[in-house]
Amino acid sequence: MTNNFITRLIASLALLAIAAATIFTLDSMPFKVFYGVFAVVAGIELLSFFKQHAKIWWISLVLIEIALLVFGSIFVARINTLQIVLLIFGVCGYDVFAYIFGGLIGGTLFKKSRPFRFVSKNKTWEGTFMGLVCSFLLVGITLLATNSTDYLFLLAGPLAVIGDLFESFLKRRYKIKDSSEIVVKNPFFDKFEILVGGRGGHGGYLDRIDSMAFAATILLILL
């Protein structure tokens, strides 16, 4: 277990707690603004990718990711407080617990526990499976507790996996380990790196919002 694992874990749980606190005490508007700011910074990271390569195919991939950020923001702006909670539990439930279980037991149950090694070599079967289980449980319990019929939000976890893999594929194509490597060079953004887990190998703001942007975009289409 590395220091960066602890830092990222604390940052992820803190962000989740802040999001939940603001939603339940101040309604959903602060979270929507918070999400919008993250989307803008992630968009800046993506635009910076153009400096690395200017091939049409790779630029097209970046434009797709930017479209996901835009439509994801539209979806978040339109949904109600309960739906935001379901989205957070579905996406962040997968992200946080996949990271926790991947770091704690990844590779212990399956010797060849790298299902996506050509896209994201650090993801494990154990982390992916437990992340999805926790996502389903969080969303399912919330649906039952509130008598909600927004069952489509059960798809948030699986959609988060796809969004995360797409962003990992994008960075691999651009040969960039962390999108924060670009923005962190700006002193203004450097002060805010701790919000997403510190500078020690985290994936940048894009890495914190990619899963939710993809899930939100697909749910916008379905709903």
Order of alpha helices (4+ residues) and beta strands (2+ residues): alpha-alpha-alpha-alpha-alpha-alpha-alpha-alpha-alpha
